[in-house]
Amino acid sequence: MISNNGGAIPVWSPNGRELFYRTEDQRIMVVAYTVKRDVFVADKPRLWSEKRLTETQFGQVNLDIAPDGKRFVVTMAAAEERRTLNQVIFLQNFSDELRRRVGSAK
């Protein structure tokens, strides 16, 4: 057992030494672990970030870890005054667009 308060959306760190999961109150927790022979040994879970993610049904995915294992892509809870605005902005090919607008510096 990793958590005595429950958890969802387990995500293995690319470094092979940590397990991340989301709590019921939409926070990310991290647990360092080792494997000794055939035994999984987990340390005490700790809070990875104070920030709360967007409220979802428990079990729905609202996070994923970056390949470097140091960052997450998440859906964040909106500020109280903006709670009714739900939008996502994807910026693709930023470098190409920047080069197109300012030209290549030489």
N, C-alpha and C positions, 0 to 999 in steps of 0.2 A: 504494500500500500504506500502511495506517495503522499496523499493529502487526507487529513481527517475531516476536512470541510467540503469535500467534493471538488470536482474539476472537470473540464471538458476541453476538447480540441487539443490533445497532446501533440507537440511538435518537437521532434528530435533536433538538437543543434547539429550543424554540420561538423563541429569539432569532435563529436562523439563523446562528450563528457557532460552534457547538460540536457535536461528535458524541460520544456516550457509547457505551460497549460494556462487556460483561462478559468478564473473563478466565477462563481455565480453572480457576483457583483461587478463583473466585466473588467477585472484587472488581470494583468499578466504576472504569473509566478514562474520562478525558475528553481530547479532542483539539480544540484550537481550529483553525479553518480559514478560508480565504478562497477566493473564486472570482475569478480574473482572466481575463476574456474567457471562453474555454471550458476553462480549466485549473483543476483543483481542487488547492489548495496546503494541505497539512496541517502543523501544527506537531508537535513531539515530544509523544507521549502522556504524560499524567501521572496519577498515582493520585488519584481523586476522594475516596475514603474508605478508611480502613484496615479498616473492618468487612467481614466476609465474609457473603455471602448464603447461604441454604440450598443445600446440595449438590443439584444436579440433573444430569440428563443434559446433556451439552454441547449447547446448542441449544434447550433448553426455557426458556420465559420465566419469570423470577422477579423482574422489575423493570419499572417503567414510570415515566416522568417526569411530574411535576405540570405543570399548565398554565403556572405561573409560571417553570418551567425551573430552579428552585432546590432542589427537593426530589424525592425518588423515593418511590414506594410499592414495597416490596420484601418478600420473605419472607426473614427473618433466620434464621441458624443458631441453633439452640437452645443454651443453655449445656450443657456436658458432662454435668452431673448431671441435666439435664432432657431429654436427647436423645430419650428414648422418648416424651415428650409432644408430640404434634403437634396443635395446635388453633389456630383462627383465630376472633377475636371481631370482629364488625362492629357498630359503634354507629351507628345511623342516626337521623336527626331528633333529634339531641342537644338542640338549642335548644328544640324543641317539648316534649320530655320534661322538660327543666329548668323551663320555664314552667309546665307542668302540675303539677309537684311543689311549686314554691315560689310560684307565682302571679306575676303581672306586677307589677313594682315601678313605682310612679308617683311 
